[in-house]
Amino acid sequence: MTPAPVLAVVGAVNVDLVLPVGEIPAPGETVLGGRLARFGGGKGANAAVAAARAGTPVSLIGAVGDDDYGRLALQDLTVEEVDCGTVAVSQDETTGVALILVAPGGENIIAVAPGANGFLDGAAVRAALGSLPSIACVLASTEVPLEAVRAAADESRRARIPFVLNPAPVRDGLENLLEYGPIVVPNRTECAQLAALVGRPGAGVVEDAMTIAGVTGSSVVVTLGKDGALVVEVGRPPEHIASHPVEAIDSTGAGDTFNGVLAAGLAARRPLTTAARRAAIAASLSVRTLGARTGMPTAAEIDAAAGA
């Protein structure tokens, strides 16, 4: 039997330590919060879980430390049916940890200790991708070294499969990856930063997205939080996609959910706009509970919301 094509996700694996607070503190201010909670996190791992819940076979390429957090992270991912056979376990580095403060309404502030994520290299990514029997799409985010992301882009181009780039965070040198023609999926801020990085900042999100598309020769999908998403495809007018109305509790991981479900749609050969509509619904549903992954919807939940 021919193996089912999979989505390969290259990115960070973290443990999130989440503290609910009454308001986000100002610099130098101390606030008291609620009960500290631990959740699985990292943009790569979160996107992989979102894709798996959406019904797509997914393999994660990343790194954790040989420590309790690393073992917990891999256990959480395995329960979600994410293939972790290509996640390296470092004997020398700790597992990445994110410290997250969440205010009422879902606003958050995040600081990350990358740990083993910062040592994922191009050779490891190439070897991992080469070990997978059939890949339909590759998604990468930039919490890991750009060397690793470039390897993912290069292998995607070699295999002639879609490469989705989530430029989070935007870093110097990221502009050099645009030559691979990725489908770029930034948020509003990252879109402006990336347009500025290529030297052509615009007057707004549409202009900046079109600037990026002009450089890549490919599509750009900008996530806009509660305002949905913007799809810019070469040769077509920009299209706005509305979000699904929900009461927001915690927006952590909403962008990762969008990326995972979008890439899952592309792996299933859905048209970009169709994949983006499902991704916008999934991202909206994901903010209903505390934690990056707890509210991520299943394919059935996405379908139900789409038909509502």
N, C-alpha and C positions, 0 to 999 in steps of 0.2 A: 504494500500500500504506500502511495506517495505521501510523505509527511505534509501536514497542513502548513501553508505559509504562515510565518509568524511576524509579529511586530517586534523589532529589536529596539530596546530603549537604553541609551547611554546616558548615565547621569549619576547624581549623588544619592547616597543612602544615608539617612540621618535618623537619629532618635529626637523627637520633639518633646521638650519639656514646656508645658503650657500653663500659664497662670492667668486666670480671669481677674481683671482689675476694673474698678469703677470708672477710671479714665486713664488715658495714656499719659505717663508722667512727662513733665517738661524737663529739660536738662538740669541736673542737680536736685531734682525733686524726688522724694521717696513716697511711694504709695503702698498701702496694704492691699493684698489681693485675697482671692478665695483659695480653693484647694488646688495644689499643684497636681497636674496629671501628665502621664507619659503616653505619647502616641508615636506611631511610625511616621517618618517624614523623609525629606530629601526630594528634590524636584523629580529626579529620575525614578525613584521608588514610588512616589505618589502617582506619577503618570502611568507607570506600569500597572499599579493596582486599579486605577480608573479604567484602563484598557481591558484588563482582565475581567473586571465586573461588567464591562460592556459586551463581554462574550468573545473577546479576541485572544487567541494564544499569544503569549508575550514572554520574551526572555529579557532579563535585565542584565546589563553589563555595568559593573561598578566595583566598589571596594568597601570593605568594613574592616574593623580591627578584630583581633583575636581576644575579645573581651565580652563581658556580660551584655553590653548594649548591642554588640555585633550579633551575638547569638539570638537575642530577642528580635532584632531587626529581621534576620533571615527567617526566623520562625514565623513572624507576622506575615512576611511576604509569601512563604510557602502555604500558609493557611489560605491566602488569597489566590492560590493557584498561579502565582508568578514563578516562572522557571528561574532559579537562582544558581544554576550550574555554572554560569559565567560571571558570578560575583566573586572577586578575589578576597581572600582573608589575609590581612597583613599581620605579621608577627611583630612589626616595629611601630605601627601607628595605631592610634585609637579610632574608634568609630566616631563619625561626625555627629555633633550635637547642635540642635537649634534651641535657643531660649526665646520663647514667644510670650508676649503680653497681649491679651485680648480684651478689648473694651466692649461695653454694650453696643449692639448694632453691628458688630463684626470687625470694627477697625482693629488693626494689630500693628505691632512693632516687633521686628525679628533680628536677632544676632546669631551668627553661625560660627562654630568652631569646626572647620572642614575635616580635620583628622585625615583618615585614609583616603577620603575623596580627592584630596590635593595631590595624591601620588599615582592616580590612574594615568597610564601613559598610552601612547599610540600603539606600541607593540602589543600591549595587552588587549586593546580594543580590536586590532586586526585579527589577533589569534581567536578572540571570542567570536567575532562575526564569522570567521572562517570555519568555526566548529559547528555552526548552526546549519541544519540541513536545507532549510528553505526560508528565505526572508522576503516579505512583501513590502516592507517599509522600515525606515530607520528614523527614530526620533532622538534628538540629543539636546541637552540643555547645558549651560555654561558654568554651573557650579563646580565642574571638574576642569582640569587643565585644557587649554585650547588645543594642545597637541592631541589629546584624546578625541576631541570633537572633530578636528581635521581628519584624523584617521577614519572616523565614522563617515564623514562627508566623502572622502576619497573612495572608500569601499562601496558606498551607495552609488556613486557615479560609475564605478567599474561594473557594478551589477545592474545598472540602469533601473534602479528602483527609487521611489520618492524618498527624499531626505528632508525631514522637518526639523528646523532649527528654532529652538526657543532661546533667544538671547538674554538670558536671565542668570547673572547680571551682564550688562553691557560692559565690555572690557576693551582696553587698547589691544589692537591686533585682531579683534573680531571682524573688522571690515574685510580682512583678507580671506575670510571664509565665504564671503558672498560670491566669489568667483565660481563656486560650485553650483550656483543656481538653486539654493535651497528654497523651500517654502518657509518663509520666516513668520514666526508667530510671537510678536512682542505684545506687551501691554502698552497703554498709552504713553507712559513715561519712557519705556524702553524704545518705543518707536521714534520719539523725538531725539533721544540720545543717539540712536543708531544713524538717523538721518544726519545729525550733526557730525558723527564720526566719519561719514563719507564726504563731509564738507558741503552738504547741501541742505541745511535746515530749512523747513518750510514754515508756513504760517498756521499750521494746524495738523491734526492727525491724518486727514485725507491726503494733504500735500506730502507729508512725511512718508506715509505708506507708499504713495506713488513714486517718491524719490527712491525708496529702497527697491521697489519692483523694477524701476528703471535700471538699477545697478545689477540686480540678480537676473533679470529677464524671466522671473518667475512670480508666483503669487505671494501676497502678504495678507495675513489675517491678524487683525489687531483686536485683542481682548479689551473690552471697555467696562468691565465690572458690571454693575447693575444696569448699564446702558447697552449690554449685549456685546456685539462684535461688528467689525468692519471687514469686509472681504474685498480685496483689490486683486483682480485678475488681469493680466496683460491683454489688452484689446477689448476689455469690457468695462462698462461704467462701474464705479464702486457701489457695493451693496451693503446696506446696514441690516444686521440680524438682531432682532429683539431678544432680550433675556426672558426667562420664565419667571413670573411673579412668585416670590416666596418671602417669608420673614427671615431675615439674615441673623444668624447667631454668631458665626465665626467664618470669615472669608479666607482663612488660611487654607491653601491648597486648591482654591477654586481655579486659579490659572493652570495648575498642574492637571486638574481634572479635565479642563478644556483641551489641553495639549494631548493627553492620553486618549481621549475619546475622538478627537480630530484625527490623530494618527491611526487609530483603530479603524476609523471609517475609510481612510485612504488605503490601509492594508486590505480592506474588504472591497476595494475598488469603487467606493461610492464617489460621486462627483464632489468636488471641493465644497461647494455651497451646501450640499446636503450634509456632508460630514460636519461642517461648521455649525449648522442649525442644531444637530444632535449634540454637538459639543457645548453649545451655549445653554441648552436645556440642562445637560448634565452638570455644568459648572454652577448654574443657578440652584439646582437641587442639592449640591454638595455643601452649601453654606447653612443648612438647616440645623446642624448640630456642632458641638465643640470638637475640634480636632480635624486635621487635614483630610483624613480618610473615612471617618465614621459616617459621613453623610453621602459619600460617593454612591451614585445610583447604579442599579443593575440595568441591563438592556431592556427588560420588561418595564421598569420604571420610566426609562427614557421614552420608550414607545408610548406608554400611557400618557405621559405629560405632553408628548408631541400631538397626540390625538385629542387632547382635552380642549 
